[in-house]
Amino acid sequence: MKLSETVASIEQYVIDIRRDLHRHPEIGLQEVRTMNVVTEELSNMGIPYEIVPDGGIIGFIHGAQPGRTLILRADLDALPMKESLFNLKQKKAITSTIPNAAHTCGHDAHTAMLLGAAKILSSKREQIAGAIILAFEQGEEMGGGIKNLLNRLHQIGADGIWGIHLKSDLQAGKISVDAGPRMAAASGFRVVLKGKAGHGSRPDLAVSPVDCFVDFYQALRNMRHSRLSPFETITYSLGIVQAGSALNIIPDTLEFAGSFRYLNTEQGEQAIDVFKDLLTHVSDMHSCTFEYKMEPVVSDLVVMNEATCAGIATAAIEQTLGKEALATIPAWMASESFSFYLKYFPGVFAFLGVQNEEQGMGAEHHNEHFDIDESALTVGVTSTVQYALDFLDYKGTITYTVAEKDVHELLAQFGF
């Protein structure tokens, strides 16, 4: 049976798993029912597994012959938010039944596709030279499970890794496996500006942190044009600005917080240096002081698809789905814990299109109207299975530098 026929035969299984998980979402490190669903399915497939406390589940498919080891990764958690009954045009087929928890990012589909791929790969053990590790990560959204799960995977060892993320603005039926940077590194900051409180009738007797912030924010907005290279992608924004408690009182403090996102570490480092210089200069100019509650630290955690692995993935998709299924799209400026895995294992993080404008599917991730075209799930399963088989069969070398720091040291560097 051709792979396309095999995947078609389990399509309803994958959809049913996704819908079950979607109706019963669980937020980070509370995925009890979700993990029970996964372990029950693995048991039914005859796949041994282990539970990593506050980490997730690791399943093992051992081939008939020795060879490479490949990790296939999915995430389990939902978001702590309410889901709308409607997508952008019509009522959704399924929605969460749990208050303030919803799969509005697509992790339910990630888990369902990996279980579908596991069902097929476990039936092909005799054809596999090597081993496949199934990694189901808890708490991806909050960074809660990566430390323990990655540490255990590092102990076990592997030669590569594959993962998929749904992409709400990419047409269903398309998949991107481009080499190079795919998702951004992130640096967060939280700052308290300190002035001197006063009454609104005598602002001359006060030192307003609001005035200081306004000038700093304007300088920050201008930084992209006047201080940073126009040839490197970077975004930065504020999500929190808090000050004051009365309309006639000039507050003594103002707190603001935000983040940088970048694809080039040097660009991120330069932006953070300029940010700090501007903050010092503007604070001095206004006779204010400041304190970091979270000081921005440069990160090299870009999700970077290794070129050889991306080539294997491209060939796998062309073989099974045709060239027309491949999409080349810009990097996504969001961040992902998959970047940590790529510090130790070369691999590919694929973007799977789930957009269907006619049916109202295309709302952004983490949006209450988020919905997916489930026909895309077979594309994800097919790509995962063929990539796994082709990666294990690949006879060439993959040039890759593994991170020197151990997992705990690396994660501690970024606040885990």
C-alpha positions in Angstrom: 0.0 0.0 0.0 1.3 3.5 -0.9 1.9 5.9 1.9 -0.9 8.2 0.7 -3.3 5.3 0.9 -2.1 4.3 4.4 -2.5 7.8 5.6 -6.0 8.1 4.1 -7.0 4.9 6.0 -6.2 6.6 9.3 -7.4 10.1 8.5 -10.5 9.7 10.6 -8.5 8.4 13.5 -6.3 11.5 13.5 -9.4 13.8 13.2 -11.1 12.0 16.0 -8.1 12.3 18.3 -7.7 16.0 17.5 -11.4 16.7 18.1 -11.4 14.8 21.4 -8.4 16.8 22.6 -9.9 20.0 21.4 -13.1 19.4 23.4 -11.1 18.7 26.5 -8.1 21.1 26.6 -5.7 21.3 29.5 -3.3 24.1 30.2 0.4 23.7 30.9 1.6 21.0 33.4 -2.1 20.1 34.0 -2.4 17.8 30.9 -3.6 14.7 32.9 -6.4 13.6 30.7 -4.4 14.5 27.5 -1.5 12.4 28.7 -3.8 9.5 29.5 -5.2 9.7 25.9 -1.6 9.6 24.5 -0.4 6.7 26.7 -3.5 4.7 26.0 -3.0 5.1 22.2 0.7 4.2 22.5 -0.2 1.1 24.5 -2.8 0.1 21.8 0.0 0.4 19.2 2.4 -1.7 21.2 4.8 1.2 21.7 6.6 1.3 25.0 6.9 4.7 26.7 8.0 6.5 29.8 6.5 9.4 31.7 8.9 12.3 32.3 7.5 14.2 35.4 6.6 17.8 34.6 8.0 17.1 31.1 5.8 14.8 29.0 5.9 11.4 27.4 8.6 9.6 25.5 7.6 6.7 23.2 10.1 4.3 21.5 9.8 2.6 18.1 12.8 0.3 17.5 13.4 -0.8 14.0 14.5 -4.3 13.0 18.0 -3.1 12.2 20.4 -0.7 14.0 20.9 2.8 12.7 20.3 6.4 13.4 17.8 7.7 16.0 15.2 10.4 15.2 13.0 12.4 17.6 9.5 13.3 16.5 8.1 16.0 18.7 4.6 17.4 19.5 3.2 19.6 22.3 0.3 18.8 24.5 -0.9 22.0 26.3 -3.8 24.4 25.6 -4.0 28.1 26.4 -5.7 29.7 29.4 -8.4 31.5 27.4 -12.0 31.3 26.3 -12.8 30.1 22.8 -15.4 31.6 20.5 -18.1 29.3 19.1 -17.4 30.9 15.7 -14.4 31.2 13.4 -14.1 34.2 11.0 -17.3 33.2 9.0 -19.3 30.5 10.6 -19.9 28.3 13.7 -17.0 25.9 14.4 -17.4 22.2 14.1 -16.0 21.7 17.6 -15.1 23.9 20.5 -13.7 23.6 24.0 -16.1 22.3 26.7 -13.7 23.5 29.5 -14.1 27.0 30.8 -11.0 29.2 30.3 -9.0 26.6 28.4 -8.8 26.3 24.6 -6.6 24.8 21.9 -6.3 28.1 20.0 -2.8 27.4 18.9 -3.1 24.0 17.4 -1.3 21.7 19.8 -4.3 19.3 19.7 -3.5 18.8 16.0 0.2 18.4 16.6 -0.5 15.6 19.1 -3.0 13.9 16.8 -0.7 14.0 13.8 2.2 12.5 15.8 -0.1 9.7 17.1 -1.2 9.1 13.5 2.4 9.0 12.3 3.3 6.7 15.2 0.5 4.3 14.2 2.0 4.0 10.7 5.6 3.9 11.7 5.0 1.3 14.4 3.5 -1.0 11.7 6.7 -0.6 9.6 9.2 -1.7 12.3 10.6 -4.4 10.0 11.5 -1.7 7.4 13.2 0.7 9.8 16.9 0.7 10.4 17.3 2.7 13.6 14.9 4.1 16.2 12.2 6.7 16.4 11.6 8.6 19.6 8.1 10.1 20.1 8.3 13.2 22.3 5.1 14.8 23.7 6.0 18.0 25.5 4.0 19.4 28.4 3.6 23.1 29.0 5.2 24.5 25.8 3.3 27.8 26.0 4.6 28.5 29.5 8.0 26.8 29.1 7.1 24.3 31.8 8.0 21.0 30.4 11.0 21.6 28.2 13.6 21.4 30.9 12.9 17.9 32.1 11.8 16.5 28.7 14.9 17.8 26.8 17.2 16.7 29.6 15.9 13.1 29.3 16.1 13.2 25.5 19.7 14.4 25.8 20.5 11.5 28.1 19.0 9.0 25.6 20.6 10.7 22.6 19.5 11.1 19.0 20.8 12.1 15.6 18.1 14.5 14.6 14.6 15.9 15.4 11.5 16.8 13.5 8.5 18.9 14.5 5.4 20.6 13.0 3.6 23.8 13.8 0.3 24.7 12.3 0.3 28.1 10.4 -2.9 30.0 10.3 -2.0 32.2 7.4 -0.7 29.4 5.1 -3.2 27.7 2.8 -4.3 24.2 3.9 -2.5 21.6 1.8 0.8 23.5 1.9 3.8 22.8 4.0 7.1 24.8 4.5 10.4 23.1 5.4 12.7 26.0 4.3 16.3 25.9 5.5 17.6 28.6 7.8 15.9 30.7 10.4 12.2 29.9 10.9 11.3 31.4 14.2 12.7 34.2 16.3 14.8 34.4 19.4 13.1 36.6 22.1 14.4 38.9 24.9 11.9 40.2 27.4 12.3 43.3 29.6 10.5 44.8 32.6 11.6 48.3 33.9 10.5 50.6 36.7 11.1 54.3 36.2 11.4 56.2 39.4 10.7 59.9 39.8 9.2 62.1 42.5 5.4 62.3 43.2 3.6 65.5 43.2 0.2 67.3 42.8 -1.2 68.1 39.3 -1.4 71.8 40.3 2.4 72.0 40.7 4.1 69.7 38.2 7.2 71.9 38.6 7.7 70.4 42.1 7.5 66.8 40.9 9.7 64.6 38.7 7.3 62.8 36.4 8.3 59.3 35.3 5.4 59.6 32.7 7.3 62.4 30.9 10.4 60.4 31.1 8.7 57.3 29.6 7.1 59.3 26.8 10.5 60.6 25.6 12.1 57.1 26.1 9.3 55.4 24.1 9.7 57.9 21.3 13.4 57.2 21.2 12.7 53.5 21.2 10.3 53.8 18.3 13.0 55.7 16.3 15.7 53.2 17.1 14.7 50.9 14.3 15.3 53.6 11.7 18.4 55.4 13.1 20.4 52.8 15.1 19.8 49.4 13.7 20.7 47.7 10.4 17.9 47.8 7.8 19.1 44.4 6.4 18.2 42.3 9.5 14.7 41.5 10.7 13.8 42.6 14.2 10.6 43.6 16.0 10.0 45.1 19.4 6.9 46.1 21.3 5.5 47.0 24.7 2.7 45.0 26.3 2.5 46.7 29.7 2.6 50.3 30.8 1.3 51.0 34.3 1.4 54.2 36.4 -0.6 56.3 38.8 -3.8 55.9 40.8 -5.5 59.3 40.6 -6.0 61.8 37.9 -4.6 64.7 39.8 -1.5 63.0 41.3 1.8 62.7 39.4 3.0 59.2 40.2 6.5 58.5 41.6 6.9 55.3 39.5 6.0 53.9 36.1 6.5 50.3 35.1 6.7 49.1 31.5 7.4 45.7 29.9 7.8 44.3 26.4 10.0 42.1 24.2 12.4 42.0 21.3 12.2 39.4 18.6 15.0 38.8 16.1 16.5 36.3 13.7 20.1 37.4 14.0 21.8 37.3 17.4 24.1 40.2 16.6 21.2 42.4 15.7 19.4 41.4 18.9 22.6 42.2 20.9 22.9 45.6 19.2 19.2 46.4 19.9 19.5 45.6 23.6 22.7 47.7 23.9 21.0 50.7 22.3 17.9 50.1 24.5 20.0 50.3 27.6 21.9 53.4 26.4 18.7 55.2 25.6 17.1 54.3 29.0 20.2 55.6 30.8 20.4 58.8 28.8 16.7 59.7 28.9 16.4 58.9 32.6 19.3 61.2 33.4 17.8 63.9 31.2 14.6 63.8 33.3 16.3 63.4 36.7 14.8 59.9 37.0 16.3 56.6 38.0 15.3 53.1 36.8 15.4 49.5 38.0 15.2 46.3 36.0 12.7 43.8 37.2 13.7 41.8 34.1 16.8 42.9 32.3 16.9 42.1 28.5 19.5 39.4 27.8 20.5 38.5 24.3 19.4 35.1 23.1 20.6 32.9 20.3 17.5 30.7 20.5 16.5 31.1 16.9 14.6 28.1 15.4 17.1 27.2 12.6 16.4 24.4 10.1 19.6 22.6 9.3 20.3 22.7 5.6 20.8 19.0 5.0 17.8 18.0 7.0 15.7 20.6 5.2 16.9 19.0 1.9 15.8 15.6 3.1 12.4 17.0 4.1 12.0 18.7 0.7 12.7 15.5 -1.2 10.3 13.6 1.1 7.5 15.9 0.5 8.1 16.1 -3.3 8.0 12.3 -3.4 4.8 11.8 -1.5 2.8 15.0 -1.9 4.3 16.6 -5.0 6.2 19.9 -5.5 2.9 21.8 -5.4 2.6 21.0 -1.7 5.8 22.9 -0.8 5.6 26.5 0.2 8.4 29.0 0.8 7.4 31.6 3.4 9.1 34.2 5.5 10.3 33.3 9.0 7.7 33.6 11.8 8.7 36.2 14.4 7.1 34.3 17.2 9.3 32.1 19.5 9.2 28.4 20.2 10.7 25.9 22.7 11.7 23.8 19.7 14.8 26.1 19.5 16.1 24.4 22.6 16.0 21.0 21.0 17.9 22.3 18.0 20.8 23.2 20.3 21.4 19.5 20.6 19.9 17.8 17.6 19.9 19.0 14.0 16.5 19.0 12.4 13.5 20.6 10.8 10.6 22.6 12.2 7.9 22.5 9.5 5.0 25.0 9.1 1.7 23.3 8.1 -1.0 25.4 6.4 -4.5 25.2 7.9 -6.1 28.3 6.3 -9.4 28.0 4.4 -10.8 31.4 3.8 -14.1 30.2 2.3 -14.8 28.3 5.5 -13.6 31.1 7.8 -10.4 29.4 8.9 -7.5 31.9 9.1 -7.7 33.7 12.4 -4.3 34.1 14.1 -3.0 31.7 16.7 -4.0 32.6 20.3 -7.2 34.2 19.0 -10.6 33.1 20.1 -11.7 32.6 16.5 -8.8 30.3 15.6 -9.9 27.3 13.6 -8.3 24.8 11.2 -9.1 23.0 8.0 -8.7 19.4 9.2 -7.9 18.2 5.6 -4.4 19.5 6.4 -3.8 16.8 9.0 -3.0 14.2 6.4 -0.3 16.4 4.9 1.3 16.6 8.3 1.2 12.9 8.9 2.5 12.0 5.5 5.4 14.5 5.8 6.3 13.2 9.2 6.3 9.5 8.2 8.2 10.0 5.0 10.8 12.3 6.6 11.3 9.8 9.4 11.9 7.0 6.9 14.2 9.1 4.7 16.2 10.5 7.5 16.9 7.1 8.9 17.9 5.9 5.4 20.1 8.8 4.7 23.7 7.7 4.2 25.4 11.1 4.0 26.8 13.3 6.8 25.1 16.1 8.6 27.4 18.8 9.7 26.2 20.2 13.0 27.7 21.7 16.2 26.1 20.5 19.4 25.8 23.0 22.2 28.6 22.7 24.8 26.5 23.6 27.8 24.4 20.8 29.4 20.6 21.2 29.3 20.3 22.6 32.8 23.0 25.2 32.3 21.5 26.3 29.0 18.0 26.6 30.3 19.2 28.4 33.5 20.8 31.0 31.2 17.4 31.9 30.0 15.6 31.8 33.3 14.3 28.2 33.4 
